[in-house]
């Protein structure tokens, strides 16, 4: 009897979403090799051989506890792994050089495998760019907020006059501030007051948008053709601005995705070459869905845990080849 082909799960050691996908695949008796690129090269061994007469790479990935043959891999679930870690005995500048070599080797050998991906990291990285997201969303037929990215105070004032209504400001790039505190500081979406515009705006780029009136928000998780819509209804002003800042005052539910929005989302996913995406929408009091962004590596474990939407099963279906 032939041995089933394994799925690679490439993620940090503490990742709830990856844990749920692993549990789902284990329940289906699908072999798995899980690793974090932060294990490479110190505790993860890579050997990849390409023969002149062979299409792909042959070889092995081995953690010392589990291993997988590259040529036998059926699919890869790639979700926020760490960077390679070079031994402390290697001094600079050689350590930085070695880190880049390790990252390029492991990433590019694995992405050369002709298998199913959620998501291929090359597509994932490009799809994460927010300015590009707005362009692609409009092309896909989705409504987006009026937006400006600028470091010019007069341009920001002109945009505010054109909108003639409430504005918000958000980061162009996700991430947290390391202030030395125990927990890193999240830069949240916040009100933007045009009266406060001054020369300090020149210090960096600012991403300013018209504030969309919300009846509620939707976190739409997409896995292949499957769409899972979770409603987020805020019970505080803080949560209404950015629900992540006051999650205890947010009521979760589920909803149906309008056919026009579903079609636009699928067009967006196809253009970006994504299998997975975590979309954020506002739903206005008149029922219009307005696209904010799509995180190609967004969190979703909390959605399944609180709503029961079978997102892990959809991941397993795709990785297993059922979908």
N, C-alpha and C positions, 0 to 999 in steps of 0.2 A: 504494500500500500504506500503510495507516494506521501512524503512529508509535506504538510501544508506550508505555503510560503509565508514568511514573517512580515509583519508591519513594523517599521521603525517609528518610535515615538521619541521625538527630539524636543525636550522641554526641561525647564528647571526642575530640580528635585521636589520642590514644594509648589505644585501647581494644581489647583483643584480641578480645572477643566481637563488637564491631561490625566489626572487620576480617574476621572469619570469615564473617559474614553478607554483607558486601560481596563477598568473593571468591566465595561461593556464587551470589549473584545475577549477578555478572559472568559466571560460567561458564554461566549460562542466558540470557545476552544480555538481561537485564532492565535498563533504564536506571535509573541511580541518581543522586540528588543528595545528597551528604553535607555536613553543616555542623555546627558547634558553636554554640550560642547565645552563647558567649563572643565570637564574631566580630561579634555585633550590638551596636550599630549601626555600628561603625567600618569593618568590611570586608564586611559582609553587608547587602544592600539589600532592603528589603521594600516592595512596593506592593500594597495589597489594596483592591479596589473592590467595594462592595455596591450594586447597583442596586435600586430600589424594587420592581421586578417580577421579581427573580431570587432563587432560593432560597439560593444559596451565595455565597461570595466568589470573585471573579476577580482575577488579578494575578500577581505574579512574586516569586520569591526568587532572588537573584543574588549569587554570591560574587565575581564578576569573572572566574572561570574556568569556573564551571558555573552553570546556571540551571534553574528549573523553573516551569512555569505552575501556579498553585494549583488551577485547575479541572481539570487533567489528572492530578493525583496519584492513584495507585491505593491506596497504603498508606503507613504511617509506622512506622518502627522507632525508638522513642524510648528512649534508654538513657543516663542519667547525664550530660547535657550540663552545661556550665558556666553561670555567670551572665553576663548581658550586661556588657560592659566599656565604661565611658564614658571619653571622652578626658580625659587628665590636665589639659587646659587648662580643664576645667569645674570651678569651685570648689564646695565645700560651702556650703549644703545642697542646691544645685541638682544636684550629681552624684548624690546618693542618690535624689533625686526622679526624675531622668532614668533611672537604672537601673531603678527600679520601673516607670516608664512603658514602657521598652523590653521588660522582661520580660513585663509584662502584654499588650502589643500582640502580640509575636511568639508567645507561648504560646497566647493565646486565639484568634488568627486561625487558627493551624494546627490547634488542637483543634476548631475549628468545621468542619473539613473532614469530610464524610460518607464516611469511608474506613475501611479496616481499620487497627487499631492494635496494636502490641506495645510497651508498654501505653499506653493513654491516660493522660497524667500526672495528670489529676484523679483517676482511679480509683487510680492507682499510689500517690499520696501518702496517700490515706486507708487503703489496704490495708497500708501500711507500719507502722501503729500496732500495737505488740505487744499491749497490753491488748485491743484490738478483735479481734486475731487469735485469742486464746484463746476468746473468746465465739463467734466464727464457726466455729472448729474443732469445738467441742463441738456446736454446732447442726448441723454437717455429719456428725456421727457419729464423729469422731476422738477418741481418748483423749489427754488432756493431763495434765501434772504439776499437783499442787496448788501454788498460787502465792499470794503476797501482795506487794502494793506498798505500802510504808509508810515513814513517817519517825518512827514512834512505837515506842520501844524495848519497851514492855510488850506491844504488839500483836505485835511480832516474836518475843518470848519465848513468847507464847501459841501462835503458829503453830508454833514449833519443838517445843513440848510436844505439840501435836496430831499433828504428823508423826512425832515420836519416831524419827527416823532422820537420815541424812546430808542436808545442805542445800547448795545452791549459790546464788551471787548473780551476776547478770548485768546489763548496762546495759538500761535501758528504751528508750533511743535509741542507735542505732549511731553510729559516728564514732570519731575518734582524738584523742588529746591532743597539742597542740603544746607540747612542753617546751623548744623551742629546739634540740633535737638534730637531726641530719641526717635521721633518720626519725621520723615521728610515732609516738607510743606507742598501741598498741591496748589497749583495756580488755577483757580476756578474761573469760570465765566462770571462776569460782574457788570453792573451798570456802568455806562460810560457817559459822563456829563460833559457836553460840549463847552459849557462855561468854564470848565477847568483846563481846557487845552492851552498849553504854553510851550515854551521852547524845550521842556524836558521830553516832549514827544520825539524830538530828534535823536534821542539816545539809543533807540532801537526800533525795530519794526513793530507796528501795532495792527492787529487784526480786528477791525470794527465792523459790526453788522447792525442792520435794523433789528429791533427787538420784535419777534413774532408773537402776537397774542396767542396764548395756549389755553385750550380746554384741558388737555393732558399731553403727555409725551408718549412716544413708542420706542422701545428698543426692539428692533427687528433683527433677529438672528437668522442668517441664511446659510444653509448647508446644501450645496448642490441645487436641486430644484425645490427643496423643502424650505418653507418660510414659517418662522415662529415669531409671532407678534406679542410682545409683552407691553401692557399699558402701565404708565407711571403717572399717578395722579397726586400732585403735591398738596400737602396740608399746611405748608408754611411758606412765607415769602422767600425764605432762603432756599428751600427745596424747589420752588417754582423757577428761581433763577438758574440753579445748578443742583440737580437732585443728589449728586454725589456728596454735597456738603452737609446734607441733613437727611440721610437715608432712612432714619427712623420715622420721618414724617412723610413718607411716600407710600401710597397704597398701590399694590401691584395687581394686575389682572391680565386677561388675554382678550384678543380681539381678532376680527377678520381683516385681512389686508384688501383694500379696494383693488379691483382688477387692473385699473390703470396704473396704480402704484406698483403692484406686483410685476406688471410688464416692464415698467421703467427700471425697477430694481434688477430684474433679470438681464435687461440690456446693459445696465451698468456693470454687473458682474462679468458678463461676457467680454465687454471691452477691456476690463481690467484683468481678465484671465484669472479671476478668483473663483475658488470653490466655497470659501467661507468669508463672511463679512458680518460685522455687527454695526447696523445702521442706527442712527439717532434721528428721529423725526419729531417735530411738533405737530399736533393736530389742533387746528384753530377752532374757535367756537362755531364756525360755519362748517366744520368737518373737512377742511382742506389739509392735506399732508404736506409738510414743508421739510425738505431734506436739510439736515445740519452737517453730517459727516458720516463716513463709513470707516470703522477701524478694522483692518484686515487681520488683526490679532486681538480683537476685543474680548473682554471677559463675558462668560455666559453661564458659568456654573450656578451663580446666584439666581439666574432666571429659571433654570430647571428646578433648583431646590425649592423655590417659592411658588412656582406655578405648575410644576409637573409636566411642562412641555418637553417632549422626548428628544432633546437636542443631542445628547450623547449617543443615543441609538442611531440618529441620522448620520453622525460622524462615522460610527462603526459600519453602517450600511455602505457608505461611500468607500471607506478604506478596505472593506472586505470585498468590494466589487458587486454588492447587491444592487446598488443604484447605477 
